[in-house]
Amino acid sequence: MSTALTLRPTLYEELLPGGGHSSFVLKRGQLLRITDLEGGANVSLLLLSATEKSERLNLPDTLKCQHTAKLTTGHCLYSDMGRVLAAITADTCGWHDSFGGLLNAAEAQEKYGAGRYQELRNSFFRNGMDNLLVELGKWDLGLADLLMNLNLFSKVTADDAGAFHFQPGNSKVGDYVELYAPMDTLVVLTALQHPMDPNPDYAPKPVQLSWHKVASDGISVLCRTSRPENSRGFHNTERQYL
């Protein structure tokens, strides 16, 4: 059970439609809850330091220092400076993919068809690369800043031969993940199907975003103590605010 259920008031709520994209600064001490409204959602996520944008999410270090490729409650999302951009303080889904990446325009067209704006208007087929680049551009960032992304709500496993396999049905209606920010963190995300999702139809699912102010940083205790490395990561992060 998430301790964040008692953390109110809600500062703000926003619906992110399927195919939509957004970016914002999650301020130090705030918590972001992302909720799968229909089941089967996927949210491609980038994280950067809001004050020094050359510092950004480093997924290899995130996995290596916590000895896992199965990111869930108790894990931290690390920057390339060894600081904690966000901590996963609650998660009803249980697994979030760090391998699958996202599709570019050509790959999306090959998989789903043309889906052009000329015929479909605002329902045209979007792709993860362009969506994230649109948001990065709002912060004076570009293609060189588009690094590895985390795919929330999706599960990808590896077999003994090292081949990846997408696991359908990982996220159910109402599943959520909560990200606590121990530093001012720029969040960039888009709600599009996972690149390995076998569904041949373009059908991205909406998610709900809600912002909360936590009473204290006690919500991060599990993340701080789940690995010795995480204690050091929080130390590196908090040293910025001395």
Kinemage of the C-alpha trace (Angstrom):
@kinemage 1
@onewidth
@group {chain A} dominant
@subgroup {mainchain}
@vectorlist {calphas} color= white
{ca met a 1} P 0.000 0.000 0.000
{ca ser a 2} L 1.356 3.404 -0.959
{ca thr a 3} L 2.062 5.801 1.889
{ca ala a 4} L 1.411 8.546 -0.659
{ca leu a 5} L -2.325 7.861 -0.414
{ca thr a 6} L -2.343 10.108 2.663
{ca leu a 7} L -0.346 12.877 1.011
{ca arg a 8} L -2.696 15.739 0.184
{ca pro a 9} L -3.714 18.232 -0.939
{ca thr a 10} L -3.292 17.574 -4.616
{ca leu a 11} L -1.476 20.494 -6.186
{ca tyr a 12} L -2.639 19.867 -9.743
{ca glu a 13} L -4.115 17.202 -12.020
{ca glu a 14} L -3.892 16.776 -15.761
{ca leu a 15} L -5.063 14.242 -18.322
{ca leu a 16} L -2.396 13.210 -20.817
{ca pro a 17} L -4.280 11.723 -23.792
{ca gly a 18} L -2.994 8.766 -25.756
{ca gly a 19} L -0.399 10.113 -28.165
{ca gly a 20} L 0.070 13.238 -26.064
{ca his a 21} L 3.301 14.655 -24.689
{ca ser a 22} L 4.243 17.046 -21.898
{ca ser a 23} L 7.172 18.456 -19.941
{ca phe a 24} L 7.476 20.285 -16.638
{ca val a 25} L 9.705 20.790 -13.617
{ca leu a 26} L 8.881 18.494 -10.717
{ca lys a 27} L 10.129 20.593 -7.836
{ca arg a 28} L 12.216 19.291 -4.977
{ca gly a 29} L 9.921 17.690 -2.387
{ca gln a 30} L 7.049 17.113 -4.797
{ca leu a 31} L 5.607 13.790 -5.857
{ca leu a 32} L 4.188 12.907 -9.266
{ca arg a 33} L 1.638 10.126 -9.601
{ca ile a 34} L 1.083 8.680 -13.091
{ca thr a 35} L -2.055 6.525 -13.391
{ca asp a 36} L -3.000 4.116 -16.175
{ca leu a 37} L -6.663 4.930 -16.826
{ca glu a 38} L -7.600 2.114 -19.213
{ca gly a 39} L -4.941 -0.561 -18.753
{ca gly a 40} L -2.132 -1.326 -21.159
{ca ala a 41} L -0.630 2.167 -21.099
{ca asn a 42} L 2.980 3.002 -21.837
{ca val a 43} L 4.698 6.261 -20.902
{ca ser a 44} L 8.129 7.000 -22.355
{ca leu a 45} L 10.018 9.099 -19.812
{ca leu a 46} L 13.121 11.286 -19.777
{ca leu a 47} L 14.519 13.024 -16.678
{ca leu a 48} L 17.039 15.867 -16.484
{ca ser a 49} L 18.278 18.250 -13.830
{ca ala a 50} L 16.151 21.388 -14.073
{ca thr a 51} L 19.075 23.625 -13.091
{ca glu a 52} L 21.844 22.000 -15.166
{ca lys a 53} L 20.302 20.254 -18.139
{ca ser a 54} L 23.529 18.552 -19.190
{ca glu a 55} L 22.859 16.275 -16.196
{ca arg a 56} L 20.303 13.695 -17.192
{ca leu a 57} L 18.944 10.201 -16.593
{ca asn a 58} L 21.571 7.487 -16.910
{ca leu a 59} L 19.767 4.157 -17.203
{ca pro a 60} L 22.897 1.949 -17.347
{ca asp a 61} L 24.108 3.399 -14.032
{ca thr a 62} L 20.577 3.186 -12.599
{ca leu a 63} L 20.436 -0.544 -13.298
{ca lys a 64} L 24.055 -1.338 -12.486
{ca cys a 65} L 24.219 0.315 -9.085
{ca gln a 66} L 20.956 -1.281 -7.932
{ca his a 67} L 21.743 -4.712 -9.410
{ca thr a 68} L 18.434 -4.989 -11.244
{ca ala a 69} L 16.726 -4.450 -14.573
{ca lys a 70} L 13.303 -4.622 -12.897
{ca leu a 71} L 12.588 -1.077 -11.748
{ca thr a 72} L 9.805 -0.731 -9.173
{ca thr a 73} L 9.124 0.515 -5.631
{ca gly a 74} L 12.306 1.245 -3.681
{ca his a 75} L 14.457 2.023 -6.708
{ca cys a 76} L 16.046 5.327 -7.692
{ca leu a 77} L 16.496 6.890 -11.118
{ca tyr a 78} L 20.051 8.192 -11.300
{ca ser a 79} L 21.664 10.999 -13.221
{ca asp a 80} L 25.068 10.715 -14.845
{ca met a 81} L 26.416 12.673 -11.841
{ca gly a 82} L 25.402 9.978 -9.351
{ca arg a 83} L 22.460 11.997 -8.050
{ca val a 84} L 18.846 10.882 -7.662
{ca leu a 85} L 16.586 12.580 -10.195
{ca ala a 86} L 13.548 10.690 -8.886
{ca ala a 87} L 12.752 7.862 -6.502
{ca ile a 88} L 10.000 5.295 -7.096
{ca thr a 89} L 8.138 5.489 -3.786
{ca ala a 90} L 5.034 3.536 -4.840
{ca asp a 91} L 4.178 1.262 -7.741
{ca thr a 92} L 1.171 -1.035 -8.228
{ca cys a 93} L 2.393 -2.235 -11.612
{ca gly a 94} L 5.615 -3.886 -10.448
{ca trp a 95} L 7.839 -3.602 -13.509
{ca his a 96} L 8.949 -0.782 -15.807
{ca asp a 97} L 11.024 -1.325 -18.944
{ca ser a 98} L 14.445 0.225 -19.425
{ca phe a 99} L 15.406 -1.576 -22.649
{ca gly a 100} L 12.794 -0.962 -25.338
{ca gly a 101} L 13.435 2.647 -26.301
{ca leu a 102} L 10.938 4.301 -28.641
{ca leu a 103} L 9.944 4.520 -32.304
{ca asn a 104} L 10.924 7.205 -34.794
{ca ala a 105} L 8.638 8.426 -37.597
{ca ala a 106} L 9.739 5.836 -40.167
{ca glu a 107} L 9.415 2.945 -37.718
{ca ala a 108} L 5.969 4.102 -36.577
{ca gln a 109} L 4.771 4.381 -40.187
{ca glu a 110} L 6.106 0.918 -41.000
{ca lys a 111} L 4.271 -0.541 -38.010
{ca tyr a 112} L 0.995 1.396 -38.023
{ca gly a 113} L 0.658 2.885 -41.494
{ca ala a 114} L 0.736 6.494 -42.649
{ca gly a 115} L -1.825 8.051 -40.284
{ca arg a 116} L -1.272 11.518 -41.728
{ca tyr a 117} L -2.447 14.811 -40.280
{ca gln a 118} L -3.989 15.716 -43.644
{ca glu a 119} L -6.617 13.004 -43.221
{ca leu a 120} L -6.774 12.485 -39.442
{ca arg a 121} L -6.099 16.012 -38.124
{ca asn a 122} L -5.307 15.825 -34.379
{ca ser a 123} L -5.767 12.045 -34.403
{ca phe a 124} L -2.742 11.583 -36.674
{ca phe a 125} L -0.223 8.884 -35.747
{ca arg a 126} L 2.534 10.250 -33.557
{ca asn a 127} L 5.897 8.701 -32.676
{ca gly a 128} L 7.950 8.792 -29.503
{ca met a 129} L 11.071 10.373 -30.944
{ca asp a 130} L 9.296 13.388 -32.424
{ca asn a 131} L 7.049 13.827 -29.369
{ca leu a 132} L 9.994 13.948 -26.981
{ca leu a 133} L 11.958 16.244 -29.300
{ca val a 134} L 9.035 18.686 -29.373
{ca glu a 135} L 9.104 18.842 -25.580
{ca leu a 136} L 12.895 19.039 -25.352
{ca gly a 137} L 12.816 21.950 -27.787
{ca lys a 138} L 10.728 23.941 -25.315
{ca trp a 139} L 13.728 23.865 -22.961
{ca asp a 140} L 16.332 24.739 -25.616
{ca leu a 141} L 17.346 21.088 -25.964
{ca gly a 142} L 17.531 18.905 -29.067
{ca leu a 143} L 18.478 15.619 -30.658
{ca ala a 144} L 21.807 15.358 -28.822
{ca asp a 145} L 19.847 15.433 -25.539
{ca leu a 146} L 17.553 12.541 -26.490
{ca leu a 147} L 19.172 9.668 -24.607
{ca met a 148} L 17.821 6.390 -23.259
{ca asn a 149} L 14.251 6.563 -21.979
{ca leu a 150} L 12.345 4.578 -19.389
{ca asn a 151} L 9.040 2.987 -20.463
{ca leu a 152} L 6.651 3.135 -17.516
{ca phe a 153} L 3.963 0.409 -17.185
{ca ser a 154} L 5.657 -1.913 -19.700
{ca lys a 155} L 7.438 -5.187 -18.988
{ca val a 156} L 10.189 -6.597 -21.168
{ca thr a 157} L 12.012 -9.751 -20.107
{ca ala a 158} L 15.133 -11.460 -21.462
{ca asp a 159} L 15.460 -15.176 -22.113
{ca asp a 160} L 18.560 -17.303 -21.587
{ca ala a 161} L 19.824 -16.360 -25.052
{ca gly a 162} L 19.520 -12.656 -24.269
{ca ala a 163} L 16.512 -12.032 -26.529
{ca phe a 164} L 13.956 -9.498 -25.312
{ca his a 165} L 10.253 -10.360 -24.995
{ca phe a 166} L 7.389 -7.903 -24.463
{ca gln a 167} L 4.895 -9.096 -21.849
{ca pro a 168} L 1.340 -7.906 -22.655
{ca gly a 169} L -1.078 -7.052 -19.862
{ca asn a 170} L 1.546 -5.834 -17.402
{ca ser a 171} L -0.478 -2.780 -16.384
{ca lys a 172} L -4.147 -2.908 -15.405
{ca val a 173} L -6.806 -0.218 -15.126
{ca gly a 174} L -5.934 2.058 -12.206
{ca asp a 175} L -2.306 0.978 -11.848
{ca tyr a 176} L 0.006 3.827 -10.917
{ca val a 177} L 3.604 4.724 -10.231
{ca glu a 178} L 4.750 7.548 -7.968
{ca leu a 179} L 7.976 9.485 -8.483
{ca tyr a 180} L 9.376 11.581 -5.643
{ca ala a 181} L 11.804 14.364 -6.571
{ca pro a 182} L 14.688 14.992 -4.134
{ca met a 183} L 15.931 17.691 -6.542
{ca asp a 184} L 14.337 20.010 -9.105
{ca thr a 185} L 13.836 17.602 -11.993
{ca leu a 186} L 12.770 18.289 -15.556
{ca val a 187} L 10.279 15.593 -16.570
{ca val a 188} L 9.682 14.929 -20.276
{ca leu a 189} L 7.183 12.254 -21.270
{ca thr a 190} L 4.822 10.953 -23.921
{ca ala a 191} L 1.978 8.411 -23.800
{ca leu a 192} L 2.542 6.079 -26.745
{ca gln a 193} L 2.577 2.331 -27.241
{ca his a 194} L 5.750 0.464 -26.420
{ca pro a 195} L 7.863 -0.225 -29.539
{ca met a 196} L 7.642 -3.980 -28.897
{ca asp a 197} L 3.877 -4.025 -28.283
{ca pro a 198} L 2.580 -6.594 -30.812
{ca asn a 199} L -0.692 -4.714 -31.398
{ca pro a 200} L -0.543 -3.676 -35.101
{ca asp a 201} L -3.068 -0.872 -34.561
{ca tyr a 202} L -2.137 2.611 -33.402
{ca ala a 203} L -3.991 2.804 -30.085
{ca pro a 204} L -2.050 4.699 -27.384
{ca lys a 205} L -3.701 4.865 -23.958
{ca pro a 206} L -4.267 7.965 -21.797
{ca val a 207} L -2.798 8.479 -18.337
{ca gln a 208} L -3.585 10.819 -15.464
{ca leu a 209} L -0.870 13.038 -13.995
{ca ser a 210} L -1.235 14.407 -10.470
{ca trp a 211} L 1.176 16.497 -8.434
{ca his a 212} L 1.398 16.296 -4.625
{ca lys a 213} L 3.395 18.059 -1.926
{ca val a 214} L 4.695 15.545 0.598
{ca ala a 215} L 4.767 16.294 4.318
{ca ser a 216} L 8.406 15.200 4.676
{ca asp a 217} L 11.121 13.277 2.873
{ca gly a 218} L 10.252 10.248 5.020
{ca ile a 219} L 8.437 8.928 1.973
{ca ser a 220} L 11.855 8.166 0.465
{ca val a 221} L 13.132 5.994 3.339
{ca leu a 222} L 12.554 2.722 1.476
{ca cys a 223} L 14.458 4.017 -1.549
{ca arg a 224} L 17.295 5.355 0.611
{ca thr a 225} L 17.731 2.039 2.416
{ca ser a 226} L 17.036 -0.511 -0.313
{ca arg a 227} L 20.675 -0.339 -1.470
{ca pro a 228} L 23.832 1.178 0.074
{ca glu a 229} L 24.353 2.929 -3.264
{ca asn a 230} L 21.033 4.722 -2.870
{ca ser a 231} L 22.071 6.210 0.455
{ca arg a 232} L 25.115 7.676 -1.288
{ca gly a 233} L 22.972 8.863 -4.189
{ca phe a 234} L 20.691 10.814 -1.857
{ca his a 235} L 23.747 12.219 -0.086
{ca asn a 236} L 25.135 13.447 -3.413
{ca thr a 237} L 21.768 14.994 -4.231
{ca glu a 238} L 21.190 16.746 -0.906
{ca arg a 239} L 24.708 18.178 -0.848
{ca gln a 240} L 23.560 20.595 -3.591
{ca tyr a 241} L 21.172 22.256 -1.136
{ca leu a 242} L 23.501 22.824 1.826
